[in-house]
Amino acid sequence: MKLFVGLGNPGAKYARNRHNIGFMAVDRIASDHGFGPWKAQFQGQLAEGRLGGRKVLLLKPGTFMNLSGQAVGEAMRYFKLDGQDVVVFHDELDLSPGKLRVKQGGGHAGHNGLRSLHAHVGDDYGRVRMGIGHPGHKDRVAAYVLHDFARADEAWLDDVLRGVSEGAPHLAQGDTGRFLNAVALRTAPPRPSTGSRAKTTDRAPAPPPTEDSPQEQNRKSALQRLVDRFR
């Protein structure tokens, strides 16, 4: 069994915040892969389903970002899971918008949601770092992450979420390479090859010239003789 955790803040006012990209990721997985309905459980919202032949739980903590570890710890203890069974989707300031990295274990790098997870479950869990870019100065970070994605972000954001959803079965099976490849196919698809073939058009080619049949030639000759008699 795998536990996929999306980090964010509960409530409609936060739904489109940059800080909530983790919630968006698990919502997309649940929708695309036919997970059961979200139910209030473990101080959050839980949905159950299958990915790549494995049972997967999706969890959105309802404790707000800074206390995410409480909900995750409760779920892990109930299902007797360890860090290797858990993957956390979260926003990442140090990655450009649309970039994504997978990491197992490590520090929290000042992320308040991860800081809470470290305090409650340790640091031996997987994480999918979803780039949102940096505002340029640390004093602007709080306002930046708690602000909605701009309209200009919608295209790359949708590509990332589609890629995450399409690659989720591979992630559930522990194949991070194929997971990242699925995301890359959405966010950076290969360019079509260009050849030296001439461009085609919709205009039909002109029909080739045809010769008159012998009967038509005889008819024209007789008509010409008749015209000549009256000149």
C-alpha positions in Angstrom: 0.0 0.0 0.0 1.1 3.5 -0.8 0.1 6.8 0.8 0.2 9.8 -1.5 -0.1 13.1 0.4 -0.8 16.4 -1.1 0.2 19.5 0.9 -1.9 22.6 1.0 -4.3 24.6 3.1 -8.0 23.6 3.3 -10.8 25.9 2.2 -12.0 27.6 -1.0 -10.0 30.8 -0.4 -6.7 28.8 -0.7 -7.7 26.4 -3.5 -5.8 28.1 -6.3 -2.8 29.3 -4.2 0.7 28.3 -5.3 1.1 26.7 -1.8 -1.7 24.3 -2.8 -0.2 22.6 -5.8 0.1 19.4 -3.8 -3.6 19.4 -3.2 -4.1 20.0 -6.9 -1.9 17.0 -7.8 -3.8 14.5 -5.7 -7.1 15.9 -6.7 -6.1 15.3 -10.4 -5.0 11.8 -9.6 -8.2 11.0 -7.8 -10.4 12.4 -10.7 -8.5 10.8 -13.5 -8.1 7.3 -12.0 -11.6 6.8 -10.6 -10.8 6.9 -6.8 -13.5 6.7 -4.3 -15.1 9.8 -2.8 -13.2 12.0 -0.4 -14.0 11.2 3.2 -13.2 13.1 6.4 -10.6 11.0 8.1 -7.2 11.4 9.9 -7.7 15.2 10.4 -8.1 15.6 6.6 -9.7 14.2 3.5 -8.9 10.6 2.4 -9.7 8.8 -0.9 -8.9 5.2 -1.8 -8.2 3.6 -5.2 -5.6 1.6 -7.2 -2.7 2.7 -9.3 -0.5 0.3 -11.3 -2.1 -2.7 -9.6 -1.4 -1.3 -6.1 -3.8 0.0 -3.5 -3.1 3.7 -3.0 -4.5 6.2 -0.4 -4.7 9.9 -1.2 -4.6 12.3 1.8 -5.1 16.0 2.0 -4.4 17.2 5.5 -7.0 19.5 6.9 -4.8 20.9 9.6 -3.3 23.7 7.5 0.2 23.5 6.1 2.1 24.2 9.2 0.5 21.2 11.0 0.4 18.7 8.1 2.5 16.2 10.0 -0.3 15.5 12.5 -2.7 14.2 9.8 0.1 12.2 8.0 1.4 10.7 11.2 -2.1 9.6 12.3 -2.8 7.9 8.9 0.7 6.2 8.9 0.2 4.7 12.4 -3.4 3.5 11.5 -2.2 1.7 8.4 1.1 0.7 9.8 3.1 2.4 7.1 6.7 3.6 7.2 8.4 6.4 5.3 9.2 4.3 2.3 5.4 3.9 1.7 4.7 7.6 1.7 5.1 10.1 -1.1 4.4 13.8 -0.5 3.5 16.3 -3.2 4.5 19.9 -2.4 5.4 23.3 -3.8 9.1 24.0 -4.4 10.4 27.6 -4.5 13.8 26.5 -5.7 12.5 25.0 -8.9 11.3 27.0 -11.9 7.6 26.9 -12.6 6.7 23.6 -14.3 9.9 21.8 -13.2 9.6 18.7 -11.1 11.9 16.5 -9.1 11.5 13.4 -7.0 13.5 12.8 -3.8 13.6 10.2 -1.1 14.4 11.4 2.4 16.5 14.5 3.2 15.9 17.9 4.8 12.9 20.2 4.8 14.7 23.2 3.3 12.5 25.6 5.4 9.2 24.3 4.0 6.7 24.5 6.8 4.7 21.5 5.7 7.8 19.3 5.5 9.1 20.7 8.8 5.9 19.5 10.4 6.2 16.1 8.7 9.8 15.8 10.0 8.6 16.4 13.5 5.8 13.8 13.4 7.1 11.0 11.1 10.8 11.6 10.5 12.5 12.4 7.3 12.5 9.0 5.5 9.6 9.7 3.2 9.5 10.4 -0.6 8.6 13.7 -2.0 7.6 15.1 -5.4 9.0 18.7 -5.5 6.7 20.7 -7.8 8.4 24.0 -9.0 6.5 27.3 -8.6 9.5 29.6 -8.9 10.7 32.2 -6.4 9.5 35.8 -6.0 13.1 37.0 -5.8 13.4 38.0 -2.2 12.7 36.1 1.0 10.5 38.8 2.4 8.1 38.3 -0.4 7.8 34.5 -0.1 4.8 34.3 2.3 2.7 36.5 0.1 3.8 34.8 -3.0 2.9 31.2 -2.0 -0.4 32.3 -0.6 -1.4 34.1 -3.8 -3.3 32.4 -6.6 -1.5 31.2 -9.7 -1.6 33.8 -12.4 -3.7 33.3 -15.6 -0.4 33.0 -17.5 0.5 30.0 -15.4 -2.5 28.0 -16.4 -1.0 26.3 -19.4 2.1 24.9 -17.8 0.2 24.1 -14.6 -2.3 22.0 -16.5 0.5 20.2 -18.3 2.3 19.4 -15.0 -0.9 18.1 -13.3 -1.7 15.9 -16.4 1.8 14.5 -16.4 1.7 13.8 -12.7 -1.6 12.0 -13.1 -0.5 10.0 -16.1 2.7 9.0 -14.3 1.1 8.2 -11.0 0.8 4.4 -11.6 4.6 4.3 -12.2 5.2 6.2 -9.0 3.0 3.8 -7.1 5.2 1.0 -8.3 8.4 2.8 -7.3 9.5 3.5 -10.9 10.4 7.2 -10.6 12.2 7.2 -14.0 9.0 6.3 -15.9 7.0 8.7 -13.7 9.4 11.6 -14.6 9.2 10.6 -18.2 5.4 10.8 -18.2 5.6 14.3 -16.8 8.3 15.3 -19.3 6.2 14.1 -22.2 3.6 16.7 -21.1 5.8 19.5 -20.1 8.5 19.2 -22.7 7.2 17.0 -25.6 9.7 16.0 -28.3 9.7 18.3 -31.3 8.4 16.8 -34.5 11.2 16.0 -36.9 11.6 18.1 -40.0 12.4 16.6 -43.4 13.1 17.8 -46.9 9.8 16.7 -48.3 7.8 19.4 -50.1 4.8 20.8 -48.3 1.5 19.3 -49.3 -1.5 21.4 -50.1 -5.2 20.8 -50.2 -5.5 21.7 -53.9 -6.1 18.8 -56.1 -3.5 18.3 -58.9 -4.5 19.4 -62.4 -5.6 16.4 -64.6 -3.2 15.3 -67.3 -4.0 16.3 -70.9 -5.9 13.8 -72.8 -6.1 13.0 -76.6 -9.4 12.8 -78.6 -10.6 9.4 -79.5 -10.5 8.3 -83.2 -14.3 8.8 -83.4 -14.1 12.3 -82.1 -11.3 13.1 -84.6 -13.4 11.8 -87.5 -16.4 13.9 -86.3 -14.3 17.0 -86.2 -12.9 16.3 -89.7 -16.3 15.8 -91.3 -17.5 19.1 -89.7 -14.5 20.9 -91.0 -15.1 19.6 -94.6 -18.7 20.9 -94.4 -17.5 24.3 -93.2 -15.0 24.4 -96.1 -17.8 23.8 -98.7 -19.5 27.0 -97.8 -16.5 29.3 -97.6 
